Structures are given as C-alpha cells and as structure tokens.
Amino acid sequence: MHRYETIILEKKNHIGYLVLNRPEVLNAISQKLIAELTDALARVNEDEEIKVLIITGAGKGFQAGADIRELNNLKPIDFLRWDNGLVRMTAAIEKLRQPVIAAINGVAMGGGLELALSCQIRVADEDAKLGLPEVKLGIIPGAGGTQRLPLLVGKGRAHEMMLTGDPIDAEEAYRIGLVNRVVPKGQAVAAAEEMAGRIMANAPIAVELCKDAVEIGMDLPMEHGLQYAQKNCLACFSTEDMKEGITAFAEKRKADFKGK
C-alpha cells in the first residue's frame, strides 16, 4: 500500500493495519502525522477489501499525545489550524465505513487517547496508561476528549480524569468502560484481530450500516436517531445477505455472506 513517513498502512486477510510510526517520540502527534493519517483513512474508506481497521502504535506506546516541541513554536492561529486538522482526522475515524479497533499498547495520553476515543472499540495491554493531562500544561483536551470521554464513562469520571490530569491504568479503564478488554502485555493487536474476525463473520453491509446508525444517531435527538436506524435496517432487507442469513438460521448452518 501507500508509503508514509510517520505511519505504516498495511492490509492482510481483510484487516487494515494503521501503525503510528514515530517510536522515538512515543508516536507523538505532529502536523505530518495528522496529514498522513487523514490521507490513509481516506484510502482505507475506499478500499473494499478492508472490512475492519486496527490502529496501534510502534515501539513502547500507542501515542503520547501532541509533539510539544512542535506546539511550542506555533502561534495561536497556527495552533487552531493544527487542532482543526486533528479534530477532522478523529472525526474521519468515527465516520469511516469500516469499524475501527484501537489496540492500545502502552501509553495513550492526550491526543493519543482522543484518537482511541474516536474508535468504536478499544483493547488495551495490561500495562497501558491512559489519560488526558492537558490541564497540567495549561491547556485543555482539544480533539474531542471533552465530548467523547463523558459519553463513554459518564460526566463524573470524565471530569475526574480531565480536571486532575492524572492517568489511569488499564484495569481501571476497563472498570469504568473506557476500554472493552484488557489483555496480557503485547497481546493487544492479537486480541484486536480476534475481535475483528468475529465482526467479519457477520454480514458486511449490516455491520457497516449498524456502525453508521450508532455514529450518526449519537448526534441526533432520539426520535430522529430511531428513524435513521429504521432506514438503515430497511436497506438491509434489500440485500442478498439478509436472505442468506435468514435461510442459514432456519437451516441451522453457518451463513455464507457475500457483501451483496
């Protein structure tokens, strides 16, 4: 696939792998990384062979947040443009056609946790540390953390994490619903692959439209969200996969979905 300087994009067995690749700075977010991630996500979205995307980090951590050296040299208007790029990139993950699993290996702090929050599912190594420490630097989370974290863990816990700036470990993240699963050190990607396999065993169009109904519905009043989901459900009724799924269930056999 396309070659990048700050990330690696690969695919295997219908799984896309997007690896944050600045291990010398714990994969810190730079303008170059934002631009390359945005480009890679557009390529993944258009790739019919990729059914699930896994995002992880090279080296000892997932992502340690923004590259402070780069931020320190930005004027306010330049920072706004930098942050807008990050906001659009995390939104692109949320709106991606495929489900996205964050395989959190090690540290996920600041913008790194915000990136993971925009994924549909999060799997963490047992030694992972997660946090939004921006207040310790005199700023606040600027790429969705203030909005997405409360939706996942509730307002009280989100306030505690953001107002203290203190990180939590993987077990606490699991306890409060921030991650879906905690696995032994070094096994986050393998666990994400196993989960991707269970997702890909289902009807591809149904998976895509179910993800879409959740992500779009989160921004709508309940009544409108239900109406949107109904339309997606109705669309599934026109697929060959729906007929195959119903037939296979009646015949007590495994369905053979074609994505049609």
Helices and strands as residue ranges (DSSP letters): E 7-12, E 15-20, G 23-25, H 31-46, E 52-57, H 68-71, H 76-95, E 100-104, E 107-109, H 111-117, E 121-125, E 129-131, G 134-137, H 145-153, H 155-164, E 168-169, H 170-175, E 181-183, H 188-200, H 204-217, H 222-236, H 240-250
